[in-house]
Structures are given as C-alpha cells and as structure tokens.
Amino acid sequence: MASILYGLLPDVIGELRVQLPNLDVRLTEISSGDQNRALKAGEIDVGFGRFLSSESFIKQILLRHERLVVALPMNHQLTKKSNISFKSLNDEMLILYHRTPILLSTGQEFDPLLHLFYERHLIPKNTQKVRDMQIALGLVSAGEGVTIVPISLKGIHQEKITYLPLSPDNATSPIYLNTLLDNQNPNITTLLKSIQTVYEKKGIIQTNPLLINL
C-alpha cells in the first residue's frame, strides 16, 4: 500500500540490499484487497498492508502498530489544541480515502475511517470520498476538510497542514507482512531479519519479537 512507502519500507529495502546485494527487488503499489489475488497468482512474493485477511492460503505477520494522527488545514480552529478527540471531529467534513473496506465478523463492510468513529459511538455528519490518501491530503491542504492518516505521512504538505495526535485513546493502524502460507522463497527470512534490524535501529518495539520465524 502507498502509505507503507512513506514509513520505514525504504529503510527496510536498503537493509535488504545490504544483506543480499544481488537480489532483484521490485516494488509495486497494490491495494490490500488485491494483494491476496496477486500473491495467489504469483505476481508478488510479499505484500505489505493494513488489513486482516480471511484467506486460508495467506500467512500474515503483524509487524507493528503505527499511530494515527489527524490532518487539519493550517488555519483550522482545532489547531490551537495540543491533541484532538474523535468527538471534536464529528461535525467536520471528513475526507475518506480507503479503497478496501473492513469486513466484520457479522459480514458488514465499513470504511476504515468511519469504523474508527463507529467504535466510539460516533457518526460523522459530513463525509467526502476520494480515491487515495494523497488526494485526501491535497484537499485538506486546500481547506476542504480533515482526515486521519498514519503518522509516517505527516511530512506531506506540512507547510499547509497541521498534524495533531488523537487523544485520549491514541488510535493506531496495524502493518502486516503478507505472503503465501507455503511460500518457499528463502529470501523472505532475510527480509524479516532486515525489518527486525531497522526496528532495532529506530528503537521500535516489535509487536512480534519472533517475526523472523516463518
């Protein structure tokens, strides 16, 4: 997913190339919803996404949880606060951008951002749907609304956008590594070790300290 590229993925790929200098690494943007199909078809060896998969042929490793922040136009009245509650955003124009909905155990599908509000018994009064996160942040920078993004994206349009923490519950977005359950590619173990090395260098607490054991 595109949002992963703004985080630590470039560092991970850099570390992987140190460990395996002759490895041919190719990156492509594929939504979480399409990664399962691409893995099954052999189009990709590994996917990075933010949503749980229910497919039995997919192995998912939860790498970590990334903090979410609210993106506000620079002159928005809420920028005077040190942190933002979901309730204070309920009357704002909320810009939605996810392509893949969350599928609940009940079979219901929800937009991931709306689901954050529903979990807190809130229903945003005004929403606008766009096709990706970059467009959503472009609209925020133009003063057309607010949105919620992983903290790794806080460098985008920072001259026109204020990024503030969500409080008090500090909502997060998970990052998963996805591969086939029976994948025999030996380089995946080195990839996981590279992730572990980058996390240690950055002082990030791993969700699963044994992630190198596929």
KACORVEN-V250265 format. One record per backbone hydrogen bond with DSSP energy under -1.0 kcal/mol. NH is the residue of the N-H (numbers start at 1). CO is the residue of the C=O. E is the energy in kcal/mol with one decimal. If there is no record, write none. Layout:
nh->[NH:NH]
co->[CO:CO]
e->[E:E]
This chain:
nh->[4:7:9:12:13:14:15:16:17:18:19:20:23:34:35:38:39:40:41:42:43:44:47:49:58:59:61:63:66:68:69:70:71:72:74:76:79:80:81:84:89:90:92:94:95:96:102:104:107:110:115:116:117:118:119:120:121:122:125:128:130:136:137:138:139:140:141:142:143:144:146:147:149:151:153:154:156:160:161:162:164:167:173:175:176:177:178:179:181:183:188:191:192:193:194:195:196:197:198:199:200:201:202:204:207:211:213:214]
co->[1:4:4:8:9:10:11:12:13:14:15:16:20:31:31:34:35:36:37:39:38:38:178:176:55:179:177:175:173:171:149:164:147:162:160:73:76:77:78:165:86:87:89:126:146:128:110:108:104:102:111:112:113:114:115:117:118:117:90:94:96:132:133:134:135:136:137:138:140:139:93:71:69:67:150:151:153:157:157:72:70:84:66:64:49:61:47:59:57:180:185:187:188:189:190:191:192:193:194:195:196:197:198:199:63:208:210:212]
e->[-1.2:-1.4:-1.1:-2.4:-2.9:-2.1:-2.3:-2.6:-2.2:-1.2:-2.0:-2.8:-1.9:-1.0:-1.2:-2.2:-2.7:-2.5:-2.1:-1.1:-2.2:-1.2:-2.8:-2.0:-1.2:-3.6:-2.4:-2.6:-3.2:-2.8:-3.0:-2.7:-3.3:-2.7:-2.1:-2.3:-1.6:-1.2:-1.8:-2.7:-1.2:-1.2:-1.5:-2.9:-3.1:-3.3:-3.5:-2.9:-2.2:-2.2:-2.5:-1.2:-1.1:-2.7:-2.4:-1.2:-2.0:-2.2:-2.2:-2.2:-2.7:-1.8:-2.4:-1.8:-2.3:-1.9:-2.4:-1.1:-1.9:-2.8:-2.9:-1.5:-2.4:-2.7:-2.0:-1.8:-2.0:-2.3:-1.6:-3.0:-2.3:-3.1:-3.1:-2.2:-3.3:-2.5:-3.6:-2.2:-2.8:-1.7:-1.4:-2.1:-2.4:-2.1:-2.1:-2.2:-2.3:-2.2:-2.3:-2.6:-2.2:-2.1:-2.1:-2.7:-1.8:-1.5:-2.1:-1.2]
